[in-house]
Every structure is written in structure tokens, then in C-alpha cells.
């Protein structure tokens, strides 16, 4: 069963409370998402480290309930 966008956003915001999350269903099936996430937690981290924080927030659901997730992450602009 696909993950609901509200659940994806909730999990991310639980781990990264200041996160601004924008989700897009890429093909309309609820299984393939694009997420743009801006969070202060990403400050000073590499892109890989930023993505690892998001994957950790999603608690192992990527590849299962959440079939595919394209990520764009960044720290807030000053």
C-alpha cells in the first residue's frame, strides 16, 4: 500500500521539526515521490549526509511502502 503524503511529511517533520517539505507525486500512483526539503539540520552537511537524515526519518519505508523518492535537500538561505 502506498504512503500518504501527509504521513511522509509527518515523519520528516518529527525528525526535522523546522523542515519545509514540498512533495510531488511523480506519476500519480502514490508510490513515486519527489521531495524538496529545507532544514537547518542540513547546515554544514554533505548532500549524502542530508539524504541520510531524511531516509532515517522515514524509518526504513523507502523501497517498501515508499517505492521511490527523489530528494532535493538544502539548508535555509541566509
N, C-alpha and C positions, 0 to 999 in steps of 0.2 A: 504494500500500500504506500503511495507517495506521501511525502511530508507536506503538511500545510505550510504556507509561507509564514503565518503567524507563529508557528512552532519553531521554524528556523530562526526567525528574528528573536523570539523569546530566549532561546538557548544562547545565541550570540550575546544578547544584552545582559544575560545573567553573568556571563564570564567577563564581558567588557561593558560595564554599565554606561560608559559615556559614548558608546558606539552609535554612529549614524549608519543605518543599514538601509540599502535600497536593493530590492530583489526584483528580478525579471524572470518569468517562466519562458525559457528559450524556445520551446517547441509546443507548448500548450498541453503537455501531458502531466505536469506536476512532478516530473522526475528529473528534469534537466533545468538547472537554475544558474543564473548569473547573479552574483552578489557584489555590490560595491560597498565597502565598509571603511569608515573613517573613525579612528580611535587614537586617543593619546597614548594608549598602551603600545602602539606601534612605533612610537618615537625612539629613534636610535637602533631599531631592529632592522635586519635584512628582510627582503621580501619573503624569503623562505621562512624565517622566524615568525613573521606576521601571519603567514598562511598556517603555520603550525598552531598558532594561538587560536585561529578560527576552527581548524579541524578538531582541536582539543575541546573547544566549546561545544561542538556538535556531537561529542561523546560517542564516537565510533559509528555514527549513522551514515557518513559518506561512503558510498559504494554499496550500501544496503537500502534502507528506506529512502535515502537521498542518493539517487543513482549517479548524478553528475553535478558538479558545482564548479563553475568558472569564477575565480576570485580576482577582484581588484581591491587592493588594500592600500591605505596610506594614513599617515599621521595628519592631524589638522594643520592647515597652513597658518602661519603666524600673522 
